[in-house]
Amino acid sequence: MHAFPGQPEKILIRSTNWIGDAVMTTPAIRTLAENYPAAEITLLALPWVSDVFRACPHIDHIFLYDKEGRHKGLQGKLTLAADLKKEKFDAAILLQNAFEAALITTLARIPVRGGYTTDGRGLLLTHGVKKGPGIDDRHQVHYYQQMLVGLGLTPGSNRLELFIDPESAGTADTLLSKYFIKHGKVPVVGFNPGAAYGPAKRWPIDKFAALARLLCAQTNALILVFGTAADNQAAQSILQAVGAPDRIIDLTGKTDLTTAIAYIDRCNAFVTNDSGLMHVAAALNTPTAAIFGSTDHIATGPFSDKAVIIRKPMPCSPCKKTHCPKKHFECMERISAKEVCSSVLNVLKKYYV
C-alpha cells in the first residue's frame, strides 16, 4: 500500500452510522484536519448522525446521505454516487467499514479511496489498510486512529471532542435558569434509560425509578430524563416513583441531538446505559456512571477519565446480543439502584462545585 497522497484539496469523509460510533471518530477527524490544514473537508453522514458534527470546526460541509428519500434503495445509491461525483473530491476517507461506502465512492469516481479492507471491499480501495493485530481488543477510538496511521498520517491526541451549537446552549441555559431562579442552584443529574440495539443494553426501568427515589431523598438534585419519544413511559415511571414533579424534567422526545448535547454539557453527573448519549457525555467530559451488561466495556466504554463503569462480570458477558440468550438478564439485574446511587454520590462529591 502506498501512503496517502500529499495534499488533497477536497476530502470526503464517510461517517459511521451510529451516534456513539460517530463520537468515537472525533479524534480521527481532528487528526485528518491537522494533517491537511488547507483541505476542504466534507462529511457524508446520515441525518441522525450529522448533528454530532454540526458545530465542528474541522468540517467545512456536511453532505446528507438521505437514505429515506433522495438516496433510498439501489437507484438512490446511484443518485448519491452521481451527486458526489459532481463535487470532484480528490480523496475519500471511509471511517464506515461497509462495502457500500467503498462502492459508492468508487462509482463517484473519487480517485483516492482509503479505509480498512473489511467487508470484502479491498479491491475497491486505492489505499487499503489491514486491521492490525489486537486492534479489536482496544477501544474503538484507537481503531479509527490506527486506520489513519495505516494511511501514513501522523496521529494527534486521542481525546474525544464535541462542539456545542450556541442556539442549543441558549435553550438549555434558559430552562435551567428558570428552575434555579425558582428553587436555587442545585446539582443536575442526567438519566438516560434508553439504548438502541435492543433491551439487553438497558438497565431495567424500575431500577432507574428506584435510583431517582434514592437520589431525591439524599440530595437536592434536579434530574433530567433524556431519550426519544420511545422513552416517554420510562420517564413517567421515574416521575411517579419520585412523587415530586418539580424534581424531574422530562426531556424524552422533546430535544433534537444538538439540544440534548447542550443539556448533557450542563449536567453535573450523567447516569446512562451503553448508548450514543453515553459517548456524548464522555466527549463533553461530563462525569458519568455508565451501566454495562451485554456489551464490551473495553472496546465501547466511555472514553473519559471522569467515567465510572458499573457492571457485574458474568461467564456469559459480554454476549453482545440484543436479548439475553440465557433468559435471566443477570448481568443487569444484579446491579442495584443503591450501588449506582453510591457511584453518583461519589461523582457529585468529587466534581460538583
N, C-alpha and C positions, 0 to 999 in steps of 0.2 A: 504494500500500500504506500502511495506517495503522500507526503504531508499536504495538508490543505493549502490551497493557493494563497499567494502573498497578501494582497489587499483587495478583496472583492468590494465593489461599490454598493451593491444591493444584495442583502442576505435575507432569505426567508427562513424562519424557524417554525417547524411544525410542533405545536404544543402537545402535551399529553391531554387526555380526555377527562380527567377527574380533578376536582379542586385540590385535593390533598397532594396528588402527584404533581400538579402544576406548581404548587407552593414549593415542593421539594426540588423543582428545577430552577428556582430563582438564583442560586449561586452559579449554576452553569450559564444562565442568561447574562448575568453580570460578567462572568469570565469572558464570554463571547464579545460583549461590548468593550471590555478592557483590551482585548486583543485586536479589535477592529474599531478603533475610536472614530474613524472617519466614515464608516459604512452606514448606510441607511438600512435599518433593521425592521423587518415586518414580521409580525407573529400571526400564524394561521392557527385559529383556535375555534372550538365550538362555543356557541353563545354563552352557555352557563359557566365556562371557564374564563372567558375573556375578561370578566370583571376583576380577576386576580391581578391583571396587568394594566388595568385602566389608567392608573396614575404612575405607572412605572417609567422612570426617565430613560431606561435603556432601550425602550421600544418606541420606534418612531410612528409605526402604524399597526393597527390590528385589522386583520383580514378575517371576516367571519366565515366559518365553514357552516353554512346553513343546511344541515342535514334533513331538516323537516320541511324545507321549502325549495329554494332555487337549486340546491345541491343534493336533492333527495334521489335515492336509487342509482342505478347504473348510469342513466342519462345525466343525472345530477353530478356524478363524479367526472364525467367527460366535460360537463359545463364548467366545473371547478378548475379542471386542468386548463381549459381554454382561457378562463378568467386569469389564472396565474401566469399563463404564457404571455398575456398582454403586458404584464408588469416587467418583463425582461429581467428577472433576477439572475444574478451571477452565480449564486450558490444557495444551497438549501441544507440546513442542519435539521435532522429528523430526531427530535427527542422522543417522539412516539415510536414505539417498536414495531408497529404493524406493517404488514406487506403493503396495505393500501397506501400508506404515506409515501413509500418508495415508488409505487406505481403512478400515483397522481403527479408527483414531481418529475417523474420520467416523461409522462405524457405532456407535461407543461414545458418540456424541453429546457429545463433548468440544467445547465451544463455540468455543474459540480454538485454532487449529492452525497452528503456524509451522514453516517449513522451506524448503529450496531447491525451486524449481519444476522439479525434474528428473523424468525418467521419466514425463512426461505427467500429473503429479498437481496441476498448478497450480489447477485448478478445485475441488479438494478441500481446499485450504488457505485459511483465512481471512486468513492473513498469509504470503503467498508472497514468497520472496527470490530474485531472479535472480542467477545467478553473475556476479561482476564480471570484467572483462577481465584476463587473465593469472593468475587465481587457480589454474588448473590447473597452472601452471608454478612455483608456490611450494609450500613444504612443507605437508602436509595439516593441520598444527596451525593454520596461518593460514586454511585452508579452513573449518574449523569455527568459529573465532573470528569470521570475517567474516560468517558466517551470522547470528550473534547481533548484530553491528553493524548488519546489514541489518534486524533486528527492533527497532532502536532502543536496544539495551542498550549500556552502557559497558564496553568490553573491559578485562580485567585482564591480568596477566602471561601470557606465552606459555609459561612454564616447565611442563614435564611434572611430574606428581607421582604417586606410589603410596604407599599406606599399608600397613604390614606387620601381618598378623594375629599377635598375641602368641603364640598357641599354636604357630603355624608357625615363628616365630622361635626358640622354645624347642627345637623339633625340630632345626632346623639347627644351633643352638649346641651341642646335646648331641652330635651326631655329630662335628662338627669339634673339639670339646674333647677327645673321646676320642682322635682322631688326634693332636692337638697334644701331649697328655699322653704318648703313646707315642713320637712322632717329633720333638717340638719344634715350635715355631711356624714355619710356612713360608708363603710366598705361596700363595694359592688361585687357580687359573685355571679358569674355566668353559669348556667346549666345548659348542657347540650345533650338531651336524652336520645336524639336520633342518630342514625348512621345508615349510609347506603350499603348495598351488598348483602342485605339480609339480617334477620334477627339475631344471629349468633354474635354479632358485634355489639349488641345493645344490652347494657345493664338494665335489669327489669325496672319498669316504671314505678312499681310500689317501693323500690329501694330509693329511687330519686325522691319520691314523695317523703319517705322516712328521713332522708338526708335533709330535706328542706325543713322539716319539723325540728330536727336537732339543731340546725344552724340558726333558725329563728329563735329557738329557746336559749341558745348560748351566746348569740351575738345580736347586734342591731343591724345586720347586713341587709341590703336590698338584693333580691335575686332576680336576674334577668333570664328568662327561658327562651332559648334560641331554637330555631328549626323551621321547617316548611309547614304548609297547611296540614300535611300528614301527621304532624306532631301536636296538633291542637288538643287532642284528647289527653296526651301526656301532660301538657301544660295545665289543663283543667284538673287533672288528678293531683298535681302539685299544689295548685291553689286550694283545692278542697282539703288537702292534708294539713295545710298551714292554718287555714281558717282566718287569715288576716290578709285580705286582698291588697292592702296598702304596702305589704312587704314583697309582693311579687309583681313583676311587669312581664306580661305575656307578649313576646315578640314573634311567636310562631306564625309563619305565613304573612308577616307584616313588614318584612325587610327584604330588599334585594341583597346581593352579596356585598356590594360596596358599603352599604349601610351596616350590615352585620359586622364587617371588618372594623368599622369605626366604633361600634359598641363594644366589641371584644377588646379593642385597644383601651377602652375606658374601664375595663374590669380589673379588679384587684386580685381576683382568683377566678379560675375557669375550670369547671368540672365537666368532663367530656368522655364519650366513647371514642374509639379509634375512628376518626372521621376527617372530612375535609376541614371542618372548623377547628379541629384539634391542631392541625398543621398551621392554620391561620394564627391561632394563639401562640404557637411556638415561634412563628416568624415575627410576631409583634412583641415577643419577649414578655408576654402576659404569663404570670405564674399559673401553672396548670397542674391539675390532678387528672391523669389520663387512666381510664379503666380499660384493661385489656383482658380478652378471653380467647377467642378463636384465632386471632391474628398475631403476626410476628412483631413483638415489641422491639426487636433489634433492627430489623430492616425498615419498619414503617412507624416506629415510635416517634414521639415529639422530639425534634432535634433542637433541644434547648437546655441550657443549664438551670432554668427555672421550672423545669417539669419534673413531676414525680409520677412514676408508673406504678399503678396498683394492679396486681394480678395474683392469682393462685395457681402456681405451676401444677399441671396435671400430666399424667402419662400420655394423654391424647392431645395435648395442646402444644403448639398452635396447630389446629387441624386445618385452618384456612377455609372452612366450609361456611356456606350461608346459613345452614341449620345444623344444630348439634347432632352428629351422626350417632351418638350414644344415647340420645333422648333424655339425658339427665341435666345438661347445661350447668354442671357443677363448677366449671371454670368461672362462671359469673355468679351463680347462686351463693357460692362460698364467700363472696366479697360483701361484707356487711356495711350498712349505712353508717354505723358507728366508726368503723375503720376509715371510711372515706372522709367522714366528718373530722376525724382527728388529723388527717392529712391536710384538709382545707384550713383548719385552725392553725396548723403549723405554718402553712404558706402565708396566711394573713399576718401571723405574728412576725414572720421573717421579712415580709415585703411591704405590708400596708403601713403607710405613714400618715 
